[in-house]
Every structure is written in structure tokens, then in C-alpha cells.
Amino acid sequence: MFTTLPTDAQIDRIRETIRPTIEEWMTDYGVSRDKSHGQLENRIVAAIVAMQQSGVITINHEAKGPEGGV
């Protein structure tokens, strides 16, 4: 199944969504931010795009917020 790649705005929205989760995890475990956290963020974004490409998930076209308008 081939779908179009997410737009820059959609990728930015994915980053905005996962970044607080990474930061919360760091706080919970007393981990200081370093360059590996940016790499982790990039890998999670890449995994989400790969899931979208394979049809496992969909990404809304507006890039305004989460699916379902929440």
C-alpha cells in the first residue's frame, strides 16, 4: 500500500505530540536531556511515518491536531 508522505506540518505535529511524552519519561526517571533524546524523537517520528506508509495508521490531512479533533 502506497500513501503520500506526511507534509512538514504533519511531521511537526507528530513531533509536538511525542516530545512531551519523552520529556515526561525523562522527568519520571531523573534522566538529563542530551543529544540522544533528539535522536530518539527522530526515530519515533520515522517509526510513525513508516506505520503510516504501511497503512497501519492514518495521519489527518489538516495537521491541526490529533485524529478525532481532540
Buried (B, 14 or more C-beta within 10 A) or exposed (E): EEEEEBEEEBBEBBBEBBBEEBBEEBEEEEEEEEEEBEEBBEEBBEEBBEEBBEEEEEBBEEBEEEEEEE
